[in-house]
Amino acid sequence: MQKNLKWKVLLIIAVVVLSLWSLSPPFTIKDKAGKVIREGRINLGLDLQGGMHLVLKVDTAKLSEKEAKDAPDVALEIIRNRIDQFGVKEVAIQRQGKDEIVVQLPGVTDRDRAVELVGQTALLEFRLVSADPDKLKNALEDNVPEGYELKEDEKGQPILLEEKAEVTGADLKDATVKFQQTQFNQPVVGLSFNREGARKFARVTRNNVGRRLAIVLDGVVKSAPNIKEEIPSGEAIIEGRFSPDEANDLAIVLRAGALPAPVYIEEERTVGPLLGRDSVNAGLRAVLTGFILVIVFMLIYYMLSGIIANIALLLNIVIIGGVMGYFHFTLTLPGIAGLILTIGMAVDANVLIYERIREELKTGKTVRSAISIGYSKAFSAILDSNVTTIIAAIMLLQFGTGPIRGFAMTLTIGILASLFTALVVTRTIFNLLSRSPKFGRLRMLSLISGTHINFVAKRRICYILSAVVIAVGIFIFTMRGEKNFGVDFTGGTLQQFRFQKPVNIAMVRDSLAKVDLASASIQQFANNRDVLIRTYTDTYDKVKEAFKRDFKDNQAEMMRVEKVGPSVGRLLRKNAIKALILGLAGILVYIGIRFKHWEYGLAGVVALFHDVLVTIGAMAITGKEFDLTIVAALLTIAGYSINDTVVIYDRIRENMRLLRKISFIELINMSVNQTLGRTVLTTVTTLFTAFALFFLGGEVLHNFAFCLIVGFISGIYSTIFIASPLLIAWQKKKRR
């Protein structure tokens, strides 16, 4: 065995073994001191296992400059303490920007309880109630005496409180849940004050026997009992008809302390466990179906070479899983979409190589020589086409949010893995097979070969057709205005509920109308059991209560809640536009540098804009909304559709060196015809996976898959009829 070949075999074995090891059950590597230095396993994202993603904004408007600077860090630690006591595992809490905190709670699906726990300020005050009926009467007549505040007690009766707090939560030592034996085991929150707090509490109870002392939490009166006698023990209770969970959560927030400033939810993405399971199952079905379709196609079309490509494809998936497991990456639903796309894209390099090998075999070369030349000549096209996709993925990593970054990360790892398997693994297998004297033939089907179509002659018709399609799409997009955008970009709340049985949408509208939500946007799908509700404010509580009241025999379960504040929506839209522009600019620069002519890069980017605009128009015409996953799809289209353009440009560059006597128009036509088979085949294999995602990937990724299908089909068209003919126009201009 040749030394070079031996090292390649050892490298492949090492990569496979490491990947399989990383895919094994969770592992932990510790140093000599017992400190964990590496943990390996693939985590499921919140959209797959259920959970909550919150972006909290700390309102520091009423704080001093120093307090405002420290408030986010103080709030972060208090929230962390609360969640630690709540018992959530693998929680992630971190600062974001100047005054924002990102909280991820995997597995937490009790939305109301978690929101209350995280966002409650927990400002506890003991304030005396005025016993003067005249002052109360004046307050009820909108003449509140100075130094007092009008409130309602726990029974809804008006009471007048002194603004000054006698004792606060800062004086607390502990808060625990207790059960009152005299009140049918009703849970209450027991308070224990520190030394200073006990002294204050004893003084106020001693000096005000007979008066009411209100216990106020975040401005709400929880109870206002009469002071019967001095309480020197430094202990008190909060009554409030709590459930055990409510009493426990209140004790948690009181122990952790009050937040230094109010905290508001700027962005929320809650996924129920049922939707998480549905997403996992749908993702697995789509992955398996796409994998089988690609494997069967490669096996039938390329025969022995297809078997080798399928081995490489299987290793590609193993390597992706191994890398994600070793580096403890999180797999999200868009990440599954990235894995499915990778399956289709992974065989593209093999298609380019095999079609090159086919051409060399037709010239009479031996199999061994054709394989060597095929790999050598296909390398530049493979490299260029994959780098352009990576450029798009980098933009998503830079400007995307968690799930979208998961997609970009999976796609990037998949591209790098496919380069390794296509250029190293398959080449090594061919080299091993070629050592056998029986390896003398390499058979493949040939459905598209030897064409002599005058594509360039149809360019003006295609220019007009494209202009009309794009103009219609942009017109409809403009007419729809803000209706084009989902809550990611406009702000608002998106809620998905699943009923036990099919539900009449008119009854749903009537139910929402009763709680002043007649203007809510409602969609129905999944055999009329799932209902999607979009509003511009947080209406989750209203919707839940309406459904609970009006559908007692057909209960609805929360599947997901997405809430985005207006400022966050504007920021996400700004970042999405920036990602698209920078992604297209990066591709333009790269293609221009690689082909040493700016017109190549510009023509390629014009074709990319064509594909992106056609896709945007198709989305507008079909009434589909744009969200973050659609931005990921558009950048994927941009990065992928340039691939076939690069292949043709690469052939044009090669033919220019070999055929100097033919006209540029003949050169373009010849190059397009020579690469027509691989242009169609590479897109077809990726479309297999996109269609699998469209039909089996679930409702969440339905629009994403639709976007990809339109973009990929447009990519074939623009490569042949837009990108290549444009070179002729600019070549003529250059000569003039």
N, C-alpha and C positions, 0 to 999 in steps of 0.2 A: 504494500500500500504506500502511495506517495506520502511524503511527510506532510505536505500542505493539506491533503485530503484527510489524513489521520487527525490533524489538529481540528479540522472542521467538525469531524464526527464527534470528537471529545467535547467540543464546545456545545454542540447541539444536545448531547446527552446531559451535560452539566446544566444547561438552561432548562431542559425538561424536568430533570430531577428537582432542581430548586423550585420550579413553578409548582410541581405536584406537592412538594413539601409545604409550600406556603398555602396551598389550598386545603391542606389537612386540617383537622380540628384546631381550635385556637391554641397558640403556643406563646410562651413567655421566655425571654432570655434575660438572665440576671448576671450581674458581675459578682466578683468574689465577696463583696460586702452584702450581697443580697438585693441590691438595688436593681429595679427593672430597667433594662436598657433597650428592649425591643419587645413589642407585642404584635402578633400577627393574626389577622382575620379580617374578613370583609364585613363591615357594618352595613346594615340596611338603613337607608335614609328614612326620615320621618314620613315621607310620602308612601313608603312601602310597609313600614311596621306600625304606622299610626303615631301620632304625637303632635306637639305644638312647636311652632317657630314664631317667636315674638320679637319685634323690634320696639323697645321702649324708649320714650323721649322724656328726659328729666327736665321739668319746667323750672328753670332757675331765674325767671323774670323778677321775682320778688326778693331775691337773695342779694347780699352784698357781693362785691367782686371776688373776695377771698372765698366766701361760702359757695358762690357759684362755681368756682374753679374746683373745689373739693367735692361738691355734691354728687357728681356722677360716680366717682370712686366709692364714696360712702354708700350710695344707693346700691351699687353693684355688690358690695360685701354683705349688706343687709339682705338683699334678695337671695344671694348665695346661701346665707345662713337659714333663711326660711325654707328654701328648696331642699337643703341638706336634711332638715328636720322632717320635711314632707316625705322623704324616702325615695326620691327619683334617682335611678341609676344612670350613669353615663351622661349626666347633664352637662351642657356646654353654656357658659356665661362669659361674655367678653365685651369690652368697650368697642364702640364704633363711632368714629367721628368725634365731634366736640362734646355732645351731650346725649348720646344714644347708647343703649345697652341691648345686645342681642342675647336672647335666651332660647335655648333649644331643650325641649323636654320630651325625650323619646318615650313612647309607651303611654304617655298621659293623654287620656281622651275625655276626661271630665272637664270640659272647657270652662264652665262657670266657676268651678272650685279653683282651678289653676289660675284663671284670670284674677279672681278675688285675692288669692294668696300672694301672687306676684305684684299686683298693682295697688293693693290697699296701702294707703299711707300709714295707717295704724297710729294716728295721733290720739292718744288716750288722755282725757281730762275729767277731773271731778270738779263740778261747778255747782254752786248753791242756787236753789230755786227761790225766786222772790215770793214772799208770803203776802205782799201788799196787793189786794184786789184792785185798787185804783190804778196802780201802775200797769197791771195786766190789761185792764180795760182800755187805758190809753194806747197801749201797744197794739191791741186789736183794732184800734181806730187809726192805725198807721202813724202813731206818735210814740215810737219806742223811746223810753227814757235813755239818757246817755249812760253808758256803762253797762247796758243790758242787751240781750238778744232774744228775740221771740222764736221759740221752737215748739215742736210737738213731742209729747212723751210717748212711751211705748204703746199706749192705748189710743193714740191719736188726739189727745186733748192738748190744747195750747198751754204752754208754760213759759214763764219769763225767767231766763237764766242770767246770772251775773257773767259778764265777759271774762272776768279774771278767774283763772283756774286755780283752785286751792292746792290740788295735787295733780301731777301729770305722769305720763308713762315713763318719763326719765327717772322717776323715783322707784320704779319697779325692780324687784329682785328676781321674781319668778312668776309664771302664769301656768296653771295646770287645769286639767278637766276634772271636775268633781260631779257627783250625782247626789241630788237632794232626795233623801228617803221620804220626806214629808210631801214631796211633790211628784209622786209616782215615778221616782227614779229619773227625774228630769235633769239633763246635763246642764251644768253651769261652768263658768270659768272662774277658778279661784285665783286671787291675786295675793302676792306676798311682797310687801314693800321693803326697801333697804332701810338702814337706820334713820336716815334723814327723812325718807318718805313716811316711815312709821310715826315719827315725831309730828310731821305735818298732819297726817291723817288723824292722829289722836287729838291734836289741837282743834281741828275743824269740827270733829264730832263732839268734842267736849263743849265747845262754845256755841253750838247750833242744835242742841237737842230739841226735837219737835219739828224742825224744818226738813225740807226735802233736799237731798243731795243727788244731783243728776250725774250719771256716768255717761260721758259723751265720747263716741269713737268716730273720728273723721267727720265731726259735725252732726252726727246722728245720735239722738238720745236712745241708749239701749235700755236704761231703766232709771227711775227716779224715786228711790225708796225714802221713807221717813227715817230720820236719825232718832233712834229710841234711847240710845245711851252712848257714852264715850266708848270708843273702840281702841284700846291701847295696844292690842296685839299686832297691829300693822298688817292685818289681813282683811280682805273684802271679797265679794263675789259679784260677777256680772250675770244677771239673768236676762234671758231674751228669747225664750222658747226655741232654743237651738236644737238641731239634730246633733248626734255625737260627732259627725264629721265637721259640722260648722263650729262646734265648740272647740274641737281639736285644732282646726285651722286658725281660729281666733287666738288661741293660746300660743300657737307657733309665731304669728306675726307680732304678738305682744312681747314674747321672749326675745325675738330677734331685734326688736326696737322699731321706732318709727322712721320712715324715710325722711331724709332732710328736705325734700321738696316733692310736690305731686308728680306722679309718673303717669304718662298717657301711652296707650298702645298706638304706635304709628303704623305698624304692619303686623298682620297675624295670618298664619297659615296653619290651620288645624285639620288633621286628617284622622277620621275615625278608623278603628281597627278593621271594620268590614270593608271599607274602600281600600285600605292597605292590602288586605288579603286578595281582594279582587285585582288590584294592580299587579301584585306578584304573580298571580295565576295567569292573568292576561299577558304579562311580559314574558313569562316562560313559554306560553303557547306560541307567541309571536317569534321568539328566538328559535324555538325548535322547528317551527314551520319554515321560517326563512332559511335556517341551516339545511333542512332536508331539501328544499327547492334548489338551493345553490349546489349542493352535493350531487343531486340527481342530474342537474343540467351539465355540470362539469364532467360527470362520469359518462354521460351519453355523448356529449359533443367532442370531448378530447380523449376519451377512452383511457389508455394507460397514463397519458399525461394528466388526465383528469383525476385519476386515482392519486397521483403524486400531489396535485394541487389540493385535493381533499385532505390528505395527510397534513399538509402545511396549514390548511384552514383549521383543522382540529387542534394542532399545536398552537396556532395563533390564539384560540380561545383559552387554552390552558395557560399560555404565557400572560395574557391579559388578567386572568383570574389570579395567577401567581403574584404578579406585580401589585395588584390591588390588595391582596391578602398580606403581602410582606410589609407594605407601607401603610397598612391599616386604613385604606381608603374607604369611603362610604359610597355604597351603590344606591343611586336614586332612580326614580322612574325615567327621567330623561337619560340617565346613565344606561339603563337597559336599552333605550332607543339608540344610544350611541353604540352599544354592543351589537345590536341588530344591523345597524348600518355598516359597522366594521366587517361583519360577515360578508356583506355584499362587496364592499370595497377591497377586502383582502384578496379576492381572486382577480381583481383588475390587473394587478401586476403580472399574475400568471397568464392572463389573457394576452397582454402585450408581448410577453416573452414567447408564448406559444405561437402567436400569429407571426412573429419575426422568424421563429424556427421554421414555420411552414414555408415562408418566402424563400429561405435559404435552401430548403429541401427541393423546392421547385427548380432551383438553378443547378441541381445535380450534385450538390455537396453531400458528403456522408452524414449520417446521423450525428456522430460525435462532433464533426466540424460545424454542422448546422446549430447544434445546441450551444457550442462555445460562442459562435458569432451572434446568435440570437440573444443570448444574455448580455453580450457586450454592447450591441446596438440598442437594446431596449433600456439600458441602464439610465441614460440621461432623461428619457421621457418619464420613466418611473420616478426618478428622483424629483424632477420638476413638478410633476402632478401631485405628489404627496406633500411636498413642501408648501404648495399653495393651500392645501387643506389644513395643514398645521398652522399657517398664518391666520386663517379664519378661527381656528380653535383657540389660539393665543388671545385673540380679541375677546372671545367669550370668557376666557379665564380672567381677563383683566377687568371686564365691565359687567359680567354676569353675577347673579346671586347664587346661593348654595346649590340647588338642583341643576341649574344651567351649567355651573362650573363642573358638576359631576358629569354631565354630558360631554363637555369639552375635554375633561380629563380622560374619560373612557375612550373617546374618539382619538385623542393624541396617542395614548398607550397602544390602541389598536393599530394605528397607522405605523408606528415604529415597530410593533411586533410583526405586522404584515411585510414590512420591508425585510426584516430578518428572515422570516419564513420563505418569502418568495425568492430572495437573492442568495441566501445561504443554504437553507434546508433543501429546497427543491433542486438547486444546482448540485448539492452534494449527492442527493439520491440519483440524479441523472448520471453523475460521474461514476458512482458505484455500479449502476446498471450498464454503462457503456464499456466497462471492463470485461463484460461477458461477450464472447464471440457470437452468441445467439441474439444479441441486441443489435439488429441490423435495420429494423423498420420502426417508424413512429407514425401510426395512423391517427387521423383526426377527421371529423366531419367538416364540410366546407359549404355553408349555406350562402354566404355572401363573399364572392371572390370574382376577380376578373371583370369587374364592372367598368363601363366607359361612359358614365353619365356626365353630361355637361351641366354641372351644378352652377357654374359661374354665370351661365346665360340666364338663369332664373333669378339672379340677385336683385334686380330692380323690383320685380313682382313681390319678392319676399320682403324687401325693405318697406314697400307700401303696406303689405299685409301686417307686418309687425307693428308699423306705426299706427294703423287703425286699431289693432287689438290693444296696444298699450294706451292709446288715447281713450278708448271706451272704458278700460279698466280704471284709469286715473280719474275720468269724469265721474264714474260711479263712486269711487273712493272719496272724491271731493264732496259729492252730494250727500254721502252718508255722514261725513264729519266725524263727530265724537263717537258715533255708533260703531265705528270701525274698531274701537279700542276696548279691551277688557279692563277689569279693575286694576291690573298691574300698571296701566298707563294713565288712567283717568281718576283713580281713587274710588272708593266705594267698598261694598261688601258683597261677596258671592257666597251663597249657601246652597249646599246640595243635601237633600233629604231623600231617604228611600222608604217608601211605604210597604207594608206587609203584602198588600194586594194592589192591583192596578187601580188608579185613582182618576176621577174625572177632573180635568184641568179647570173646568168652569167652577167646580166646587172649591178648588184651591184658590181661585181668584176671589170668590165670594168670602172665603175664610179670611184672606189677607185684607180684603176691603173693610172688614169689621174692625181691624186694628189700624186703619188709616194707611194701608199699603196698596191701595188700588192701582197706583202708578208703577208698582214693581214689575220688572221684566221677568217673565216666567217661561221656562222651557221644560219640555217633557221628553224623556227617552227611556231606554232599557225596559221595553214592554210596558210603558206607561206607569212604571213603579217609581222611577227616579224623577225628582223635580229640582230644577236649578232656578234659584231666585237671585236676582241682582237688584240691589238698591244702592243709593248714593250715601246712605248713612248706616250705622251699625244697628240693625233691626233684628238681630238674632233672637233676643228675648221675646220680642213681640211675635215673631214667626213661630217659635217653639210653643208659646202659650196658645196661639191660635190653633195650631195643629192638634195640640193636646186636648183642647176644648171641643173642636169640631169633628175630629176623627178618632173617637174613642174606640171604635171597632176596627180601625185600620191605622194602627200606630205608625208614626214616622220616626226613623232613626237618623241622627245626624251623620252624614258621610264626610263632609268637609266644610270648613269655613275659611274664606280668604278675605282678609280686610286690609286695605291699603289706604293710608292717609293721602290727601291731595298733594302734599309736598313730596312724599315718597313717590307717588305716581309720576310727578313731573321729573323727579330725579331719574327714575327708571327709564322714562321715555328719552330723556337727554342722553343717558348712557347707551341706550339701544341704538340711537342715531349715530352716536360717536363710534360705537363698535362697528357698525356697518360701513361708515365712511373710512375709518382707519383700516379695516379689513380689506376693502377694495383698493385703497391706496397702497397697502403693503403688497398685494398681489400685482398691481401695476408696476411698482418699482422692481419687484423680483423678476417678473417676466421681461421687463425692459433690459435689466442687467444681464440675464441669462442669454437673451437672443441678440444683445448688443445693438438693438434698434428700438427706439421708443415707439414706433408705429405698431410693433408686435404687441407690446404691452398695452397700448391704448386700444387697439382693436379687440384684444382679449377682454379688457375691462368694459368696453362698449357692449360686448356680448353678455358679460356678467350683469350689467345694468339691465339689459334686455330681459334676461331670465328672472331677475329679481322683480322688475316692474310687471312682467307677465304674471308672476306668482301673486304679487300684491293685488293686481287687477282681478285675478281668479278668486282670491279670498273675498274681495269686496263684492263681486258679482254674486257669489254664493252666500253672502251675508255672514261670513265667519269672522270672529273677533281676533284681533292681534293681541298677543300677550308675550311673555318672555320666551316661551318655548317657540313661538313663531319667529322671533328674532334669531334664535339658535338655528332654526330651519333655514332661514334666508342666508345666514352666513355659511351654513353647510352647503347650500346650493351654490353659493359663490365660490367656495373653495373646491367643490367637486366638479362643477360644470366646466371649470377652466381646464380640468384634466384632459378631456378629449381635445380641447383646443391646443393644449401643449403638445399632444401626440402629433397632431397635424402640422403644427409649426415645426416640430422637431424633424418631421419628414420633409417639409419644405426646405429647411436648412440643409438637410443631407442631399436632397436632389439638386439644390443650387450648386453644390460642389461637384456633383457628378454629371449634370446635364446643363451645360452652359449655352447650348445653341438653340434651345426651345424658348418660346415666349413665356413671359411670366404668367399669363392666363393659362396656358397649357400646363405649366408647372403646378399651378394651384389645383387645377382639375385633376391632374395625375396624382398629386399627393392626397387629395381628399378621397379619390377612388381607392388608392392603395391602402388607406387606413380606415375605409368605411366599415369593414367587418369588425375591427376592434372598437370603433366608435359606438356601434350598435351593441355589441356583446358586453362591453364593460358597463353600459348603462342598464342593459337588461338584467344582469345579475344583481345590480343594486336595486332595481325596481322590484325584483322578487321579494327582497327583504322589506322594502317600503310598503308594498301591498300587504305583506304579512302583518306589518305594524298597523296599517289602515283598517284591516278587517278584524284583527285579533288583539290589537294592543290596548283596547279599552277606550272609553270615552275621553279620558284626560289627554291622550296622545292622538286622538282622531284628527284634529285640525293640523297638528304637527305633521302627521303622515301625509295628509292631503297636500299640504304645502310642498313636501319633498317630491311627491309624485309629479305634480305640475312642473316644479322646477327642473327635475331630471329630464322629463320629456322635452321641455323647452330647451334644455341644455344641448340635446342632440341636434335639434333644429338650428339653434343659434351657432353652434360650432361649424355646421356645414354651410349654412346659408347667410350668416352674418359675419362671424369672425374672420373666416378665410377670404371671402370676396372683398371685405374692407381693405385688405392689404393691397388689392389691385388698384383701388381708387387712390390710396396714399402713395403707391409706387409711381403712378402716373404723375401725381402732383409733385413728387420728389424729382422726377426726371425733368419736368417743366422748370 
